[in-house]
Amino acid sequence: MFDIREINGKNTESELLKIGFDSSYVNAAKDKFIYKNIKIYNLTCPQANILKQTALSLGAECATNKNVITGDIEKSDVILTGSVSQLRKISEKLKFQPFKLKNLAEEIEEFL
């Protein structure tokens, strides 16, 4: 029988150290083990599509309204999920995108 337990994001660093993870790399690696779900409101279809594709390209996920792909709606809320490390990479990529996504990138960074 296996013992399986959920680790709280606040305890990630100490849990990594408890299993014998390399202490010199723990600060750099801990963001790969902490996951966040972020709801972002009122994105245009182009913004939502670019965010979703960027997230998917980095192994994260972004849920949008089903009509975003067809443009049959004006705005969509989205739920962006991934590790803190992935979300930081998404933010970096968004800085080079149109449709004011640089502003969204900055807000994601502030949130994190």
ROTORTOR-409051 format. One line per 4 residues: number of its first residue (from 1); for each residue x, y, z of C-alpha. Coordinates in steps of 0.1 Angstrom, whole numbers, m for minus. Example, Ala and Ser with C-alpha at 12.3 -4.5 7.8 and 13.67 -1.06 7.14 Angstrom:
ROTORTOR-409051
1	123,m45,78; 137,m11,71 .
END
This chain:
ROTORTOR-409051
1	0,0,0; 12,35,m9; 10,66,13; 0,96,m9 .
5	m5,131,5; m11,165,m10; 16,191,m5; 6,227,3 .
9	23,253,m19; 37,270,12; 55,239,22; 71,231,m12 .
13	106,242,m4; 107,223,29; 92,192,13; 118,192,m14 .
17	145,194,12; 129,165,32; 132,142,2; 169,150,m3 .
21	165,174,m32; 196,194,m40; 196,223,m16; 216,245,m39 .
25	189,243,m65; 158,243,m43; 151,280,m47; 152,279,m85 .
29	131,247,m87; 104,253,m62; 83,274,m86; 80,243,m108 .
33	60,226,m80; 37,254,m70; 5,256,m92; m19,285,m95 .
37	m53,289,m111; m59,325,m122; m92,340,m135; m87,369,m159 .
41	m118,389,m169; m130,405,m201; m104,395,m227; m111,401,m263 .
45	m112,370,m286; m77,377,m300; m63,382,m265; m79,350,m252 .
49	m67,330,m282; m31,342,m280; m31,336,m242; m45,301,m247 .
53	m20,292,m274; 9,306,m254; m2,286,m223; m5,254,m243 .
57	29,259,m259; 44,258,m224; 25,229,m210; 0,250,m191 .
61	m37,254,m198; m61,282,m204; m99,277,m204; m119,301,m225 .
65	m155,305,m236; m162,280,m264; m171,308,m288; m138,325,m286 .
69	m124,305,m315; m152,317,m338; m153,352,m325; m190,350,m320 .
73	m186,369,m286; m170,402,m278; m153,392,m245; m144,362,m225 .
77	m132,355,m190; m105,329,m189; m90,306,m163; m52,302,m167 .
81	m35,274,m148; 0,262,m145; 30,262,m123; 44,295,m112 .
85	74,288,m134; 51,282,m164; 31,314,m156; 63,334,m155 .
89	73,321,m190; 38,328,m203; 42,364,m190; 76,368,m208 .
93	61,356,m241; 31,379,m238; 54,409,m237; 60,405,m274 .
97	24,401,m284; m1,427,m298; m35,436,m284; m22,451,m251 .
101	m10,417,m239; 22,433,m226; 0,450,m200; m15,417,m191 .
105	20,402,m188; 29,429,m163; m3,423,m143; 4,385,m142 .
109	39,392,m129; 25,415,m102; 0,388,m92; 27,362,m89 .
END
